[in-house]
């Protein structure tokens, strides 16, 4: 269960990080601040997971790869 939670947390972190960066790019301070809280929250779940179990780094790395891949494709497709 830890590995699944770690994968999902990193996946969401990377997808949501794209929205965070876009808010900064658009100079939307309040929106960027909101996304930074969400990103930090999901990233914290990840850090706790692989601090307790170093093998959780494997699903964390996979989540990073697929989160960025999916996030970039969604952004490109929908112009988000």
Beta strands, then each sheet from edge to edge (+ up, - down):
end
